[in-house]
Amino acid sequence: VLLNLELRLRHDYALVSLREEQVALVIADAAGPLRASAATLLALNGQPGLHPKEALQQVVERWGDPRLTAVLARISEAREQGELPPGTALPALIDAIALTARLLAEVKTVEGTA
């Protein structure tokens, strides 16, 4: 799921990066897979039962990367409102791609220990 999402986000970046309103929709669409993947990751690490949104927040906070922590608010905003403030959509998409790559790397680490 995460590899597919990362490829899709990169593809969408190339296609819609000049149209902020469409970038916000791309970010909103990524929320579900990112959240579900974080919940699954935590379940694999022995922490089942968290709501997916909370799971993603917990995983990102554990990393301690302020950029990735900040993008969580943009992801929620895009999902809830369908738009982002002017000038914030493209940086949020870039950060969402970085977040996806980081989650994918963490999943690979868990797979390596299983």
N, C-alpha and C positions, 0 to 999 in steps of 0.2 A: 504494500500500500504506500509506504513512504517513498520508495524509489520512484514509483509511478507518479506520486504527487510532486516530487521534486522535478521530475522531467516535465510534467504538465505546467508547473509554475514557471519554469524557465521558458518553455514554449510560449505561454501566455505573456510573459514579460516582453518577449520579442514582438508579439502581435499587437498588444494593446498598451504598451508603455506610454504612448503619447496621449491616451485618452483616460484621464484620471477617473472618470465615472465608471469605466469598465474595469479599471485596475481594482477599484474598491469591491466590485462584484467578484473578481477572481479571489481576492483575499477572503471575502465572506464564504466562498465555496470551500476554501481550504480549512476553515475552522473545524468542521466535523471530523475529517480524517486526522487532523493533528490532535484533536482532543481524544478521539477514540484510541489512537495509537499510544498516546501518553498513558491512558488508563490501562491499556493492555501491558505496556512496559512495566508499570507499577505492579500489576497483578503478577507478572512473571517474576518480579522481585519480592513477592510475598506481601504486597500491600493491596489486596483486592477491595472492591466495593466503593471506591471513590467515584464521584460524579466526573465525567470526562473533562469538563471545564476546570474543575478543581485539580484534577490529576495533571493537566497540562501546566497549570500554574505552579503546582508543587515541583514538578520536574524542572521547569525553567528556573524557579527560585533556587533550587539546589545547585544549579550551575553557576549562579552568581554573576551572570552576564547582564549588565544593565540594558544593553541594546535589545536583547531577546526578551527581557522582562517588559520593556516598554512596548514591544510590538504586540504583546498580549492584549493591551488596551485597544490598540488599533484594530486587531482582529475582531474583538467583541463589538467595537463600534461599527465596523463595516458590516458585520452580521446583523446587528440590531437595527441599524439605520439605513443600510444600503449605500452609504456614501461616507467619505472621509473629508476632513477639512482640506482646502486647497493646499497643494504642495506636500501633503503627507502620504498620499497613496503610493507613489513610486518607492520612496524609502521604506515604507511598510512592506511592500511586496518583496523588496530585496532582503529585508530582515526575515520575512516569512520563509523565503528560500533558505536562508541560513539556519533558521529554526528547524526546518524540515531535515536539512542535512545533518544537523546535530542530533536530532532524534534518531535518524537512521544509523548514525555512528554508534549511538548508545545501544540500539537494538542489536547491532552486530556484535557488540561487546557481550551482551547477555547471551546471545546465541553461541558465542565462543566458549562460554563457561558452562553451557548446558550439556 
